[in-house]
Amino acid sequence: MAVARRRVDQEQGKAALGEWRTAAEASADVGRSVTATAVRYTLEEVTARAPGNSVEVRVPPFGVTQCVEGPRHTRGTPPNVIECDAATWLGMVTGTLSWADAVAAGRVAASGLRADLSELLPL
């Protein structure tokens, strides 16, 4: 299996994620570019940890990735889709929000049998 290509520098991604976490803990706003970098970095990290093409993770407007081994889709909407906003995604990634709580609160739209990242999160 091919190694996922990274577009976000890992050090910059880690720094953005740390900055986002600090701001979230202080209930402060963080810039859009920091949020975008943190989301894109963590999407790449999920793909690196669980390579594959059976689940599509969408965090509009910042990014999308495919991960988790399994059947590959080739056309149209994939059968396993997870979608949420950036704050929800980064909350799950950092462990300040659990997958179960996010799904129960309706903050995550997950469809398909494989659309469950609870084993991968937090990073």
A tleap script that builds the chain and sets N, CA, C and O, in Angstrom:
source leaprc.protein.ff14SB
mol = sequence {
  NMET ALA VAL ALA ARG ARG ARG VAL ASP GLN
  GLU GLN GLY LYS ALA ALA LEU GLY GLU TRP
  ARG THR ALA ALA GLU ALA SER ALA ASP VAL
  GLY ARG SER VAL THR ALA THR ALA VAL ARG
  TYR THR LEU GLU GLU VAL THR ALA ARG ALA
  PRO GLY ASN SER VAL GLU VAL ARG VAL PRO
  PRO PHE GLY VAL THR GLN CYS VAL GLU GLY
  PRO ARG HIE THR ARG GLY THR PRO PRO ASN
  VAL ILE GLU CYS ASP ALA ALA THR TRP LEU
  GLY MET VAL THR GLY THR LEU SER TRP ALA
  ASP ALA VAL ALA ALA GLY ARG VAL ALA ALA
  SER GLY LEU ARG ALA ASP LEU SER GLU LEU
  LEU PRO CLEU
}
set mol.1.N position { 0.846 -1.184 0.000 }
set mol.1.CA position { 0.000 0.000 0.000 }
set mol.1.C position { 0.885 1.239 0.000 }
set mol.1.O position { 1.888 1.292 0.712 }
set mol.2.N position { 0.522 2.213 -0.782 }
set mol.2.CA position { 1.309 3.438 -0.885 }
set mol.2.C position { 1.187 4.276 0.382 }
set mol.2.O position { 0.149 4.287 1.044 }
set mol.3.N position { 2.252 4.965 0.695 }
set mol.3.CA position { 2.250 5.865 1.841 }
set mol.3.C position { 1.530 7.148 1.443 }
set mol.3.O position { 1.745 7.685 0.356 }
set mol.4.N position { 0.678 7.628 2.335 }
set mol.4.CA position { -0.063 8.858 2.050 }
set mol.4.C position { 0.900 10.026 1.885 }
set mol.4.O position { 1.846 10.184 2.657 }
set mol.5.N position { 0.650 10.822 0.892 }
set mol.5.CA position { 1.471 11.998 0.646 }
set mol.5.C position { 1.006 13.123 1.566 }
set mol.5.O position { -0.186 13.418 1.650 }
set mol.6.N position { 1.936 13.730 2.235 }
set mol.6.CA position { 1.601 14.821 3.144 }
set mol.6.C position { 1.779 16.148 2.434 }
set mol.6.O position { 2.755 16.365 1.716 }
set mol.7.N position { 0.817 17.028 2.648 }
set mol.7.CA position { 0.886 18.366 2.083 }
set mol.7.C position { 1.186 19.401 3.151 }
set mol.7.O position { 1.702 20.479 2.857 }
set mol.8.N position { 0.863 19.070 4.386 }
set mol.8.CA position { 1.096 19.976 5.505 }
set mol.8.C position { 2.381 19.540 6.209 }
set mol.8.O position { 2.531 18.375 6.575 }
set mol.9.N position { 3.294 20.471 6.392 }
set mol.9.CA position { 4.508 20.187 7.138 }
set mol.9.C position { 4.116 19.708 8.532 }
set mol.9.O position { 3.296 20.340 9.197 }
set mol.10.N position { 4.695 18.597 8.976 }
set mol.10.CA position { 4.293 18.007 10.251 }
set mol.10.C position { 4.536 18.942 11.430 }
set mol.10.O position { 3.704 19.008 12.335 }
set mol.11.N position { 5.634 19.655 11.442 }
set mol.11.CA position { 5.905 20.569 12.555 }
set mol.11.C position { 4.907 21.723 12.575 }
set mol.11.O position { 4.434 22.129 13.636 }
set mol.12.N position { 4.594 22.244 11.392 }
set mol.12.CA position { 3.596 23.309 11.310 }
set mol.12.C position { 2.222 22.798 11.718 }
set mol.12.O position { 1.460 23.504 12.378 }
set mol.13.N position { 1.913 21.581 11.326 }
set mol.13.CA position { 0.631 20.981 11.686 }
set mol.13.C position { 0.509 20.780 13.183 }
set mol.13.O position { -0.523 21.099 13.774 }
set mol.14.N position { 1.557 20.252 13.798 }
set mol.14.CA position { 1.545 20.060 15.255 }
set mol.14.C position { 1.435 21.388 15.988 }
set mol.14.O position { 0.730 21.495 16.991 }
set mol.15.N position { 2.129 22.392 15.489 }
set mol.15.CA position { 2.072 23.722 16.108 }
set mol.15.C position { 0.662 24.306 15.997 }
set mol.15.O position { 0.149 24.872 16.962 }
set mol.16.N position { 0.038 24.173 14.834 }
set mol.16.CA position { -1.320 24.691 14.646 }
set mol.16.C position { -2.306 23.956 15.545 }
set mol.16.O position { -3.201 24.569 16.125 }
set mol.17.N position { -2.140 22.648 15.660 }
set mol.17.CA position { -3.023 21.870 16.525 }
set mol.17.C position { -2.857 22.296 17.982 }
set mol.17.O position { -3.841 22.428 18.709 }
set mol.18.N position { -1.625 22.509 18.403 }
set mol.18.CA position { -1.366 22.984 19.763 }
set mol.18.C position { -1.961 24.357 20.009 }
set mol.18.O position { -2.525 24.613 21.073 }
set mol.19.N position { -1.838 25.233 19.035 }
set mol.19.CA position { -2.400 26.578 19.157 }
set mol.19.C position { -3.926 26.514 19.220 }
set mol.19.O position { -4.551 27.233 20.000 }
set mol.20.N position { -4.517 25.654 18.401 }
set mol.20.CA position { -5.972 25.500 18.423 }
set mol.20.C position { -6.433 24.979 19.792 }
set mol.20.O position { -7.403 25.482 20.360 }
set mol.21.N position { -5.734 23.975 20.309 }
set mol.21.CA position { -6.099 23.385 21.601 }
set mol.21.C position { -6.012 24.419 22.717 }
set mol.21.O position { -6.914 24.510 23.550 }
set mol.22.N position { -4.938 25.195 22.739 }
set mol.22.CA position { -4.767 26.231 23.766 }
set mol.22.C position { -5.896 27.256 23.692 }
set mol.22.O position { -6.442 27.662 24.718 }
set mol.23.N position { -6.237 27.666 22.487 }
set mol.23.CA position { -7.322 28.630 22.313 }
set mol.23.C position { -8.659 28.031 22.742 }
set mol.23.O position { -9.467 28.709 23.378 }
set mol.24.N position { -8.896 26.764 22.397 }
set mol.24.CA position { -10.156 26.111 22.764 }
set mol.24.C position { -10.290 25.991 24.279 }
set mol.24.O position { -11.372 26.196 24.831 }
set mol.25.N position { -9.194 25.658 24.946 }
set mol.25.CA position { -9.221 25.538 26.408 }
set mol.25.C position { -9.505 26.877 27.067 }
set mol.25.O position { -10.093 26.921 28.148 }
set mol.26.N position { -9.102 27.956 26.440 }
set mol.26.CA position { -9.320 29.298 26.978 }
set mol.26.C position { -10.596 29.937 26.425 }
set mol.26.O position { -10.876 31.108 26.685 }
set mol.27.N position { -11.363 29.159 25.663 }
set mol.27.CA position { -12.573 29.666 24.997 }
set mol.27.C position { -12.277 30.908 24.170 }
set mol.27.O position { -13.080 31.839 24.119 }
set mol.28.N position { -11.124 30.912 23.529 }
set mol.28.CA position { -10.709 32.038 22.690 }
set mol.28.C position { -10.814 31.638 21.221 }
set mol.28.O position { -10.769 30.459 20.872 }
set mol.29.N position { -10.951 32.633 20.389 }
set mol.29.CA position { -10.989 32.385 18.956 }
set mol.29.C position { -9.572 32.203 18.428 }
set mol.29.O position { -8.623 32.821 18.910 }
set mol.30.N position { -9.456 31.348 17.439 }
set mol.30.CA position { -8.181 31.150 16.768 }
set mol.30.C position { -8.417 31.454 15.297 }
set mol.30.O position { -9.525 31.272 14.792 }
set mol.31.N position { -7.405 31.904 14.626 }
set mol.31.CA position { -7.560 32.300 13.229 }
set mol.31.C position { -7.948 31.164 12.309 }
set mol.31.O position { -7.691 29.993 12.588 }
set mol.32.N position { -8.566 31.534 11.215 }
set mol.32.CA position { -8.998 30.559 10.212 }
set mol.32.C position { -7.821 29.761 9.657 }
set mol.32.O position { -7.942 28.556 9.437 }
set mol.33.N position { -6.689 30.415 9.432 }
set mol.33.CA position { -5.542 29.700 8.857 }
set mol.33.C position { -4.996 28.664 9.833 }
set mol.33.O position { -4.561 27.592 9.414 }
set mol.34.N position { -5.013 28.968 11.127 }
set mol.34.CA position { -4.567 27.993 12.133 }
set mol.34.C position { -5.514 26.803 12.152 }
set mol.34.O position { -5.077 25.652 12.183 }
set mol.35.N position { -6.813 27.084 12.135 }
set mol.35.CA position { -7.807 26.006 12.119 }
set mol.35.C position { -7.648 25.156 10.870 }
set mol.35.O position { -7.672 23.928 10.948 }
set mol.36.N position { -7.487 25.795 9.726 }
set mol.36.CA position { -7.329 25.062 8.464 }
set mol.36.C position { -6.105 24.163 8.499 }
set mol.36.O position { -6.170 23.003 8.090 }
set mol.37.N position { -4.996 24.689 8.981 }
set mol.37.CA position { -3.771 23.888 9.051 }
set mol.37.C position { -3.940 22.720 10.012 }
set mol.37.O position { -3.519 21.603 9.710 }
set mol.38.N position { -4.552 22.965 11.165 }
set mol.38.CA position { -4.764 21.901 12.146 }
set mol.38.C position { -5.667 20.809 11.581 }
set mol.38.O position { -5.389 19.623 11.760 }
set mol.39.N position { -6.738 21.192 10.905 }
set mol.39.CA position { -7.655 20.206 10.319 }
set mol.39.C position { -6.947 19.397 9.240 }
set mol.39.O position { -7.027 18.169 9.233 }
set mol.40.N position { -6.263 20.068 8.340 }
set mol.40.CA position { -5.598 19.356 7.239 }
set mol.40.C position { -4.508 18.424 7.758 }
set mol.40.O position { -4.361 17.305 7.268 }
set mol.41.N position { -3.752 18.879 8.739 }
set mol.41.CA position { -2.717 18.043 9.337 }
set mol.41.C position { -3.340 16.795 9.971 }
set mol.41.O position { -2.839 15.689 9.767 }
set mol.42.N position { -4.412 16.955 10.730 }
set mol.42.CA position { -5.000 15.808 11.417 }
set mol.42.C position { -5.704 14.861 10.445 }
set mol.42.O position { -5.736 13.654 10.685 }
set mol.43.N position { -6.260 15.376 9.368 }
set mol.43.CA position { -6.819 14.487 8.348 }
set mol.43.C position { -5.708 13.641 7.724 }
set mol.43.O position { -5.886 12.445 7.496 }
set mol.44.N position { -4.577 14.259 7.454 }
set mol.44.CA position { -3.436 13.507 6.921 }
set mol.44.C position { -2.951 12.472 7.935 }
set mol.44.O position { -2.560 11.367 7.560 }
set mol.45.N position { -2.975 12.828 9.201 }
set mol.45.CA position { -2.519 11.916 10.255 }
set mol.45.C position { -3.448 10.706 10.370 }
set mol.45.O position { -2.977 9.582 10.541 }
set mol.46.N position { -4.743 10.924 10.278 }
set mol.46.CA position { -5.694 9.804 10.306 }
set mol.46.C position { -5.425 8.867 9.139 }
set mol.46.O position { -5.422 7.647 9.305 }
set mol.47.N position { -5.200 9.430 7.963 }
set mol.47.CA position { -4.915 8.613 6.785 }
set mol.47.C position { -3.609 7.850 6.946 }
set mol.47.O position { -3.506 6.698 6.523 }
set mol.48.N position { -2.613 8.482 7.552 }
set mol.48.CA position { -1.334 7.801 7.771 }
set mol.48.C position { -1.487 6.640 8.752 }
set mol.48.O position { -0.831 5.610 8.596 }
set mol.49.N position { -2.337 6.795 9.750 }
set mol.49.CA position { -2.529 5.757 10.766 }
set mol.49.C position { -3.483 4.660 10.325 }
set mol.49.O position { -3.379 3.522 10.782 }
set mol.50.N position { -4.407 4.997 9.443 }
set mol.50.CA position { -5.390 4.024 8.956 }
set mol.50.C position { -5.550 4.184 7.453 }
set mol.50.O position { -6.588 4.654 6.985 }
set mol.51.N position { -4.518 3.794 6.684 }
set mol.51.CA position { -4.590 3.972 5.240 }
set mol.51.C position { -5.685 3.110 4.621 }
set mol.51.O position { -5.998 2.021 5.101 }
set mol.52.N position { -6.241 3.622 3.565 }
set mol.52.CA position { -7.279 2.896 2.849 }
set mol.52.C position { -8.206 3.869 2.159 }
set mol.52.O position { -7.969 5.077 2.146 }
set mol.53.N position { -9.267 3.326 1.586 }
set mol.53.CA position { -10.194 4.152 0.821 }
set mol.53.C position { -11.653 3.820 1.105 }
set mol.53.O position { -12.518 4.163 0.299 }
set mol.54.N position { -11.953 3.169 2.216 }
set mol.54.CA position { -13.339 2.762 2.426 }
set mol.54.C position { -14.171 3.790 3.189 }
set mol.54.O position { -15.399 3.707 3.178 }
set mol.55.N position { -13.535 4.754 3.850 }
set mol.55.CA position { -14.265 5.782 4.596 }
set mol.55.C position { -13.783 7.153 4.139 }
set mol.55.O position { -12.582 7.403 4.037 }
set mol.56.N position { -14.728 8.022 3.871 }
set mol.56.CA position { -14.385 9.396 3.515 }
set mol.56.C position { -14.728 10.289 4.699 }
set mol.56.O position { -15.851 10.263 5.202 }
set mol.57.N position { -13.751 11.081 5.141 }
set mol.57.CA position { -13.944 12.013 6.243 }
set mol.57.C position { -13.928 13.416 5.665 }
set mol.57.O position { -12.973 13.822 5.002 }
set mol.58.N position { -15.008 14.152 5.929 }
set mol.58.CA position { -15.155 15.507 5.394 }
set mol.58.C position { -15.240 16.506 6.546 }
set mol.58.O position { -16.027 16.343 7.478 }
set mol.59.N position { -14.417 17.536 6.457 }
set mol.59.CA position { -14.452 18.632 7.426 }
set mol.59.C position { -14.496 19.929 6.611 }
set mol.59.O position { -13.481 20.604 6.438 }
set mol.60.N position { -15.705 20.265 6.109 }
set mol.60.CA position { -15.811 21.454 5.261 }
set mol.60.C position { -15.620 22.733 6.068 }
set mol.60.O position { -16.007 22.788 7.235 }
set mol.61.N position { -15.043 23.738 5.478 }
set mol.61.CA position { -14.528 23.819 4.119 }
set mol.61.C position { -13.036 23.484 4.030 }
set mol.61.O position { -12.398 23.774 3.018 }
set mol.62.N position { -12.482 22.882 5.073 }
set mol.62.CA position { -11.032 22.759 5.175 }
set mol.62.C position { -10.418 21.525 4.533 }
set mol.62.O position { -9.279 21.590 4.070 }
set mol.63.N position { -11.117 20.424 4.488 }
set mol.63.CA position { -10.475 19.261 3.903 }
set mol.63.C position { -11.327 18.018 3.895 }
set mol.63.O position { -12.396 17.955 4.501 }
set mol.64.N position { -10.816 17.032 3.186 }
set mol.64.CA position { -11.450 15.729 3.062 }
set mol.64.C position { -10.341 14.701 2.886 }
set mol.64.O position { -9.298 14.999 2.303 }
set mol.65.N position { -10.565 13.504 3.385 }
set mol.65.CA position { -9.599 12.436 3.187 }
set mol.65.C position { -10.323 11.112 3.101 }
set mol.65.O position { -11.474 10.989 3.518 }
set mol.66.N position { -9.645 10.133 2.563 }
set mol.66.CA position { -10.148 8.765 2.573 }
set mol.66.C position { -9.198 7.940 3.411 }
set mol.66.O position { -7.980 8.095 3.328 }
set mol.67.N position { -9.764 7.062 4.218 }
set mol.67.CA position { -8.948 6.249 5.114 }
set mol.67.C position { -9.647 4.921 5.376 }
set mol.67.O position { -10.742 4.683 4.867 }
set mol.68.N position { -9.037 4.083 6.146 }
set mol.68.CA position { -9.527 2.785 6.613 }
set mol.68.C position { -9.565 1.773 5.464 }
set mol.68.O position { -10.168 2.002 4.415 }
set mol.69.N position { -8.904 0.666 5.706 }
set mol.69.CA position { -8.883 -0.401 4.711 }
set mol.69.C position { -10.273 -0.966 4.496 }
set mol.69.O position { -11.104 -0.973 5.403 }
set mol.70.N position { -10.512 -1.435 3.290 }
set mol.70.CA position { -11.799 -2.038 2.966 }
set mol.70.C position { -12.118 -1.821 1.515 }
set mol.70.O position { -11.259 -1.404 0.738 }
set mol.71.N position { -13.352 -2.102 1.141 }
set mol.71.CA position { -13.754 -1.952 -0.256 }
set mol.71.C position { -13.582 -0.512 -0.727 }
set mol.71.O position { -13.921 0.437 -0.019 }
set mol.72.N position { -13.063 -0.376 -1.906 }
set mol.72.CA position { -12.824 0.948 -2.484 }
set mol.72.C position { -14.002 1.323 -3.372 }
set mol.72.O position { -14.490 0.504 -4.152 }
set mol.73.N position { -14.456 2.572 -3.247 }
set mol.73.CA position { -15.486 3.061 -4.151 }
set mol.73.C position { -14.792 3.856 -5.251 }
set mol.73.O position { -13.715 4.415 -5.046 }
set mol.74.N position { -15.428 3.898 -6.422 }
set mol.74.CA position { -14.775 4.584 -7.530 }
set mol.74.C position { -15.603 5.721 -8.118 }
set mol.74.O position { -15.055 6.599 -8.784 }
set mol.75.N position { -16.918 5.720 -7.881 }
set mol.75.CA position { -17.745 6.770 -8.479 }
set mol.75.C position { -18.845 7.187 -7.513 }
set mol.75.O position { -19.357 6.377 -6.741 }
set mol.76.N position { -19.192 8.454 -7.572 }
set mol.76.CA position { -20.305 8.944 -6.776 }
set mol.76.C position { -19.967 9.078 -5.300 }
set mol.76.O position { -18.799 9.083 -4.912 }
set mol.77.N position { -20.995 9.185 -4.498 }
set mol.77.CA position { -20.824 9.328 -3.056 }
set mol.77.C position { -20.378 8.002 -2.469 }
set mol.77.O position { -20.986 6.968 -2.743 }
set mol.78.N position { -19.321 8.020 -1.664 }
set mol.78.CA position { -18.858 6.770 -1.071 }
set mol.78.C position { -19.886 6.217 -0.079 }
set mol.78.O position { -20.678 6.980 0.474 }
set mol.79.N position { -19.881 4.916 0.149 }
set mol.79.CA position { -20.860 4.311 1.046 }
set mol.79.C position { -20.620 4.629 2.525 }
set mol.79.O position { -21.548 4.519 3.326 }
set mol.80.N position { -19.420 5.014 2.900 }
set mol.80.CA position { -19.081 5.312 4.284 }
set mol.80.C position { -18.548 6.735 4.371 }
set mol.80.O position { -17.426 7.018 3.950 }
set mol.81.N position { -19.362 7.625 4.921 }
set mol.81.CA position { -19.009 9.041 4.968 }
set mol.81.C position { -19.166 9.553 6.395 }
set mol.81.O position { -20.142 9.254 7.083 }
set mol.82.N position { -18.181 10.329 6.813 }
set mol.82.CA position { -18.226 11.014 8.100 }
set mol.82.C position { -18.037 12.485 7.803 }
set mol.82.O position { -17.116 12.868 7.081 }
set mol.83.N position { -18.922 13.322 8.367 }
set mol.83.CA position { -18.800 14.752 8.137 }
set mol.83.C position { -19.094 15.503 9.426 }
set mol.83.O position { -20.023 15.173 10.164 }
set mol.84.N position { -18.275 16.525 9.677 }
set mol.84.CA position { -18.489 17.387 10.846 }
set mol.84.C position { -17.774 18.713 10.633 }
set mol.84.O position { -16.995 18.870 9.693 }
set mol.85.N position { -18.050 19.660 11.518 }
set mol.85.CA position { -17.376 20.951 11.424 }
set mol.85.C position { -15.979 20.851 12.041 }
set mol.85.O position { -15.636 19.857 12.681 }
set mol.86.N position { -15.201 21.880 11.838 }
set mol.86.CA position { -13.804 21.868 12.281 }
set mol.86.C position { -13.682 21.760 13.799 }
set mol.86.O position { -12.832 21.016 14.288 }
set mol.87.N position { -14.503 22.477 14.552 }
set mol.87.CA position { -14.403 22.436 16.013 }
set mol.87.C position { -14.707 21.043 16.535 }
set mol.87.O position { -14.040 20.565 17.454 }
set mol.88.N position { -15.704 20.387 15.962 }
set mol.88.CA position { -16.040 19.021 16.376 }
set mol.88.C position { -14.891 18.078 16.044 }
set mol.88.O position { -14.473 17.282 16.884 }
set mol.89.N position { -14.384 18.169 14.820 }
set mol.89.CA position { -13.286 17.301 14.394 }
set mol.89.C position { -12.068 17.467 15.303 }
set mol.89.O position { -11.513 16.484 15.795 }
set mol.90.N position { -11.665 18.698 15.518 }
set mol.90.CA position { -10.473 18.938 16.328 }
set mol.90.C position { -10.717 18.571 17.790 }
set mol.90.O position { -9.789 18.152 18.482 }
set mol.91.N position { -11.935 18.722 18.263 }
set mol.91.CA position { -12.272 18.266 19.613 }
set mol.91.C position { -12.108 16.760 19.742 }
set mol.91.O position { -11.573 16.278 20.741 }
set mol.92.N position { -12.561 16.015 18.745 }
set mol.92.CA position { -12.414 14.548 18.778 }
set mol.92.C position { -10.954 14.139 18.637 }
set mol.92.O position { -10.495 13.205 19.295 }
set mol.93.N position { -10.236 14.836 17.785 }
set mol.93.CA position { -8.829 14.526 17.552 }
set mol.93.C position { -7.998 14.745 18.820 }
set mol.93.O position { -7.101 13.959 19.129 }
set mol.94.N position { -8.307 15.820 19.548 }
set mol.94.CA position { -7.525 16.153 20.745 }
set mol.94.C position { -8.025 15.448 21.999 }
set mol.94.O position { -7.366 15.492 23.039 }
set mol.95.N position { -9.178 14.800 21.913 }
set mol.95.CA position { -9.703 14.078 23.058 }
set mol.95.C position { -10.572 14.905 23.992 }
set mol.95.O position { -10.974 14.424 25.052 }
set mol.96.N position { -10.866 16.142 23.611 }
set mol.96.CA position { -11.745 16.958 24.451 }
set mol.96.C position { -13.213 16.644 24.178 }
set mol.96.O position { -14.089 17.085 24.922 }
set mol.97.N position { -13.485 15.891 23.125 }
set mol.97.CA position { -14.825 15.454 22.766 }
set mol.97.C position { -14.724 14.011 22.296 }
set mol.97.O position { -13.919 13.697 21.420 }
set mol.98.N position { -15.528 13.142 22.868 }
set mol.98.CA position { -15.472 11.738 22.446 }
set mol.98.C position { -16.294 11.532 21.183 }
set mol.98.O position { -17.222 12.289 20.896 }
set mol.99.N position { -15.938 10.502 20.440 }
set mol.99.CA position { -16.684 10.134 19.238 }
set mol.99.C position { -18.148 9.893 19.608 }
set mol.99.O position { -19.047 10.419 18.951 }
set mol.100.N position { -18.390 9.111 20.642 }
set mol.100.CA position { -19.758 8.773 21.042 }
set mol.100.C position { -20.566 10.013 21.408 }
set mol.100.O position { -21.724 10.140 21.008 }
set mol.101.N position { -19.966 10.926 22.163 }
set mol.101.CA position { -20.673 12.144 22.545 }
set mol.101.C position { -20.973 13.021 21.334 }
set mol.101.O position { -22.052 13.606 21.241 }
set mol.102.N position { -20.027 13.113 20.412 }
set mol.102.CA position { -20.228 13.930 19.221 }
set mol.102.C position { -21.349 13.360 18.355 }
set mol.102.O position { -22.181 14.109 17.843 }
set mol.103.N position { -21.373 12.044 18.191 }
set mol.103.CA position { -22.425 11.408 17.396 }
set mol.103.C position { -23.774 11.572 18.098 }
set mol.103.O position { -24.768 11.920 17.461 }
set mol.104.N position { -23.808 11.323 19.409 }
set mol.104.CA position { -25.059 11.430 20.170 }
set mol.104.C position { -25.628 12.846 20.127 }
set mol.104.O position { -26.846 13.026 20.113 }
set mol.105.N position { -24.766 13.837 20.106 }
set mol.105.CA position { -25.200 15.237 20.071 }
set mol.105.C position { -25.554 15.710 18.664 }
set mol.105.O position { -25.971 16.853 18.480 }
set mol.106.N position { -25.390 14.841 17.678 }
set mol.106.CA position { -25.697 15.220 16.304 }
set mol.106.C position { -24.654 16.121 15.678 }
set mol.106.O position { -24.926 16.793 14.683 }
set mol.107.N position { -23.461 16.141 16.253 }
set mol.107.CA position { -22.397 16.994 15.719 }
set mol.107.C position { -21.600 16.305 14.617 }
set mol.107.O position { -20.804 16.939 13.924 }
set mol.108.N position { -21.821 14.998 14.460 }
set mol.108.CA position { -21.158 14.215 13.424 }
set mol.108.C position { -22.230 13.504 12.609 }
set mol.108.O position { -23.111 12.851 13.168 }
set mol.109.N position { -22.156 13.630 11.309 }
set mol.109.CA position { -23.012 12.853 10.413 }
set mol.109.C position { -22.176 11.672 9.944 }
set mol.109.O position { -21.155 11.858 9.281 }
set mol.110.N position { -22.598 10.467 10.281 }
set mol.110.CA position { -21.852 9.269 9.909 }
set mol.110.C position { -22.810 8.287 9.245 }
set mol.110.O position { -23.815 7.891 9.835 }
set mol.111.N position { -22.492 7.898 8.019 }
set mol.111.CA position { -23.332 6.938 7.312 }
set mol.111.C position { -22.471 5.804 6.786 }
set mol.111.O position { -21.350 6.018 6.324 }
set mol.112.N position { -23.000 4.618 6.863 }
set mol.112.CA position { -22.286 3.448 6.381 }
set mol.112.C position { -21.794 2.577 7.520 }
set mol.112.O position { -21.605 3.050 8.641 }
set mol.113.N position { -21.589 1.308 7.227 }
set mol.113.CA position { -21.183 0.340 8.243 }
set mol.113.C position { -19.789 0.603 8.805 }
set mol.113.O position { -19.514 0.267 9.957 }
set mol.114.N position { -18.919 1.193 8.015 }
set mol.114.CA position { -17.548 1.450 8.449 }
set mol.114.C position { -17.335 2.868 8.960 }
set mol.114.O position { -16.215 3.235 9.316 }
set mol.115.N position { -18.384 3.658 8.999 }
set mol.115.CA position { -18.270 5.072 9.362 }
set mol.115.C position { -18.222 5.246 10.881 }
set mol.115.O position { -19.135 5.803 11.491 }
set mol.116.N position { -17.142 4.759 11.466 }
set mol.116.CA position { -16.940 4.867 12.917 }
set mol.116.C position { -15.440 4.984 13.163 }
set mol.116.O position { -14.686 4.041 12.924 }
set mol.117.N position { -15.017 6.147 13.642 }
set mol.117.CA position { -13.594 6.364 13.889 }
set mol.117.C position { -13.251 6.285 15.368 }
set mol.117.O position { -12.177 6.727 15.774 }
set mol.118.N position { -14.134 5.738 16.172 }
set mol.118.CA position { -13.905 5.706 17.624 }
set mol.118.C position { -12.612 4.979 17.993 }
set mol.118.O position { -12.005 5.299 19.015 }
set mol.119.N position { -12.186 4.027 17.200 }
set mol.119.CA position { -10.936 3.300 17.497 }
set mol.119.C position { -9.693 4.114 17.117 }
set mol.119.O position { -8.596 3.814 17.588 }
set mol.120.N position { -9.852 5.130 16.279 }
set mol.120.CA position { -8.714 5.935 15.820 }
set mol.120.C position { -8.558 7.243 16.576 }
set mol.120.O position { -7.485 7.847 16.562 }
set mol.121.N position { -9.630 7.687 17.238 }
set mol.121.CA position { -9.603 8.994 17.898 }
set mol.121.C position { -9.664 8.833 19.403 }
set mol.121.O position { -10.313 7.901 19.876 }
set mol.122.N position { -9.033 9.677 20.170 }
set mol.122.CA position { -8.221 10.801 19.729 }
set mol.122.C position { -6.884 10.348 19.144 }
set mol.122.O position { -6.443 9.220 19.362 }
set mol.123.N position { -6.258 11.241 18.407 }
set mol.123.CA position { -4.935 10.961 17.852 }
set mol.123.C position { -3.968 11.066 18.977 }
set mol.123.O position { -2.768 10.875 18.780 }
savepdb mol mol.pdb
quit
